[in-house]
Amino acid sequence: MTSVTTTPPVAESRQKRRVLRRGPWEMAASVTIGLGVAMLMQPFFLWAFSWSFVVTLAGTVMFIIVSHFPE
């Protein structure tokens, strides 16, 4: 007979909470916003300047969403 191991719902809930913590995601969003601003101010690559608004906007939206995550 084969045994099937499943994670109990409590452990699964804890794992989700650990992944959806606010701190690391806010840092990633802040780095994304900073990358977009750096792309905006650099004079070397037109593609980076062209995509800077999209990257900054994505980081801002990400920060707004992540700010609702539990601590």
Secondary structure by P-SEA (a helix, b strand, c coil): cbbbbbbcaaaaaaaaaaaacaaaaaaaaaaaaaaaaaaaaccccaaaaaaaaaaaaaaaaaaaaaccccc
